[in-house]
Amino acid sequence: MFASFAIRPFRIIWTGTFLYYLSIFTGIIARGALAKDLGGTNTALGVVTLAFGAASLVATPIGGVVADRFPKRLVMICSTLLLSATSLWLAVTELLDSTEFWMLIVVSAIQAVAFALLVPARMAYTVELVGSSLIPNAVALAQVSMNFNRVLGPALAGAMLGVAWLSYQAVYFTSAALGVGSVICFAFLGPGLPDPNRPKRAPLAELGDGIAYARANPTIRVVMIFAIATTMIAFPYIAFLPSVSEDFFNAGAAGYARLSLVGAVGGLAAGLGVARSSLASGRSIQFVSALGIGVSLIFLGWAPTFGTSALAATCVGAATAGFQSMNGTMALSASEPAFHGRMQSLLNLGFSAFGLASLPFGILADAIGLRQTLGLMGIATIIVAIAVQIYWSRIDPPPSEPAS
């Protein structure tokens, strides 16, 4: 389960990743609750997430090219510093009681750019450090880091939000400090230089090469389609958890933090299970996880009590972790090292799509009701999962198909 930890550089990058995920998830809880306070509607929550999605849609493909062209340590350090700077900005505006809704939109967009640069570089570097045989384990442990902080981050944020004299500014100061700690960890890594034998191409040409590479490989192509479609349809539920807490059960920011926390507990448990799996089981885990996401969203929309909604959020978190882990494992295992950054960035396009989809889903939720909208999202996710499995059965590539 923890085989990759035997490699010292992996322990360093995992620790740095742990700190920046903790920074991100403490800040996300505050941003969602603050957006609800300042905006007041599901549409407002969707607008903040839309800003993330729109910026990410532009920056994510570029992030993959940057990861394959430049020293990965430098990319990771610069992008993490950018994340810390935005948290510090909101901390200061909260301290001065001058935060406005538009600031959340700007911060969301800037953090999307930073995240789009950070993740492909970090994942490509991780795969280089552990080697091909440990890719499933390393990717799953990266998910464990993220999901553990989806537990710890909301708990930390919830504790600070529950104290009037701490509140939002304390969360954002903490988030900024954690980002600096992550940068210190990354500084102990080697430079992570790009492949010296890679052809010299213009950035846009390299982006086109990455897209063509993904289209030519059946395994990567299907994984990308499945990941992007499912993420776009299902993941906007995250943006609406503040409304689930407040509008369904009148539980406020503390309830939102608890829903996020239990979802992360499910994700952590699933991530540890996937860390023991092999590439051969990837397709099955991917399909079952997508079905689980769909069913859990329907359950979340129906939940009559806060307890049942917490159970639904736990199930969604577990299914999401299994799905994300296997997407990364299958795509990176089927690609050559020179393309790892671009393959990871293409996977991340799903998060851009989910940001863009959050606004129309928010408008729909305000029009017909959030419960009905969550149910429709779940049904659509199930349909996509079944359609992809039918397509898999037609092309039927082996799970560990080598890159063409």
Beta strands, then each sheet from edge to edge (+ up, - down):
end
